[in-house]
Amino acid sequence: MSNQKKKILIIEDEEFLLDIYKKKFEGLGFIVIARTDGNNCLELVKKEKVDLILLDIILPGKDGYQILEELKKDRQTSPIKVVVLSNLGQKEEIDKALKLGATDYVIKANLTPKELVEKVIKMI
């Protein structure tokens, strides 16, 4: 399946990382929407009709858990795949995200941007 017109929302407060991920995905033909905070994400997701969300947990405004909970409670956004992208690697953090409906939980330090892109391509 072509990546053309597939839309990814990346919510990541580290601008350096956000920029790297954005360039990697755009280079493969994805449409990328980038946000550095957790505010108004539900509205954005509904408006943009994204195919997948990469979501950091620790964010200014709403944190990733709050965003995930909102997305999964809304009938319109609940089917969207959400990959949590965090450096919080404790079992409790991972379990909490998966219980809230995350499709996957990726620890940033354990995956290069290239590996992350490969993982996402398999999911979309």
C-alpha positions in Angstrom: 0.0 0.0 0.0 1.2 3.4 -0.9 2.2 5.9 1.8 0.8 8.7 -0.4 -1.9 10.6 1.4 -1.5 8.6 4.6 -1.7 11.1 7.4 0.3 10.9 10.6 0.0 13.1 13.6 3.1 13.3 15.8 2.7 14.9 19.2 6.2 15.3 20.6 7.5 18.2 22.8 11.2 17.7 21.9 11.4 19.8 18.7 14.7 18.1 17.6 13.1 14.7 17.6 9.9 15.9 16.2 11.8 17.4 13.2 13.7 14.1 12.6 10.5 12.0 12.7 8.7 14.5 10.5 11.4 14.5 7.8 11.7 10.7 7.8 8.0 10.2 7.3 7.6 13.1 4.8 10.5 11.6 2.8 8.4 8.5 2.4 5.4 10.3 1.1 3.4 10.6 4.3 1.5 13.8 5.2 2.8 14.8 8.7 1.1 17.0 11.2 3.4 18.0 14.1 2.4 19.3 17.5 4.6 20.1 20.5 1.8 20.1 23.1 -1.2 18.2 24.1 -3.9 20.9 23.7 -6.8 20.6 21.3 -5.6 17.3 20.0 -9.1 15.7 19.8 -10.4 18.5 17.6 -7.3 18.4 15.4 -7.5 14.6 14.9 -11.2 14.9 13.9 -10.5 17.8 11.5 -7.5 16.2 9.9 -8.7 12.6 9.7 -5.3 11.1 10.6 -4.5 7.5 10.0 -2.1 7.0 12.9 -0.8 9.0 15.9 2.6 9.0 17.5 2.1 10.2 21.0 4.6 11.2 23.6 3.4 10.9 27.3 5.1 13.9 28.9 3.8 17.0 27.1 2.9 20.6 28.0 -0.8 21.0 28.4 -2.6 17.7 28.4 -0.3 14.7 28.8 -0.3 11.7 26.5 -2.5 9.6 28.8 -5.3 12.2 28.8 -5.1 12.5 25.0 -5.2 8.8 24.6 -8.2 8.5 26.9 -10.1 11.3 25.0 -9.3 9.7 21.6 -10.5 6.2 22.7 -13.7 7.5 24.3 -14.8 9.3 21.1 -16.5 7.1 18.5 -15.1 9.1 15.7 -11.4 8.8 16.8 -11.4 5.5 18.7 -10.4 3.3 15.7 -7.3 5.4 15.0 -4.0 3.5 15.8 -2.0 5.3 18.5 1.6 4.4 19.1 2.9 5.8 22.4 6.4 7.1 22.0 8.1 7.7 25.3 11.2 7.4 27.4 9.1 6.2 30.3 9.9 2.5 30.3 8.4 1.2 33.6 6.0 -1.7 33.2 3.2 0.4 35.0 3.6 3.2 32.3 3.4 0.7 29.5 0.5 -1.2 31.0 -1.4 2.0 31.6 -1.0 3.2 28.0 -2.0 -0.2 26.5 -5.0 -0.4 28.9 -6.1 3.0 27.7 -6.1 1.7 24.1 -2.6 2.3 22.7 -1.9 0.1 19.7 1.8 -0.1 20.8 4.3 1.4 23.2 7.7 2.3 21.9 10.6 3.5 24.2 12.3 6.2 22.2 15.8 5.3 23.4 15.4 1.7 22.2 14.5 2.6 18.6 16.2 4.7 15.9 14.0 7.0 13.8 14.5 4.6 10.9 13.3 1.6 13.0 10.3 3.6 14.2 9.4 4.5 10.6 9.6 0.8 9.6 7.4 -0.2 12.5 4.7 2.4 11.6 4.7 1.4 7.9 3.8 -2.1 9.0 0.9 -0.8 11.1 -0.6 1.5 8.5 
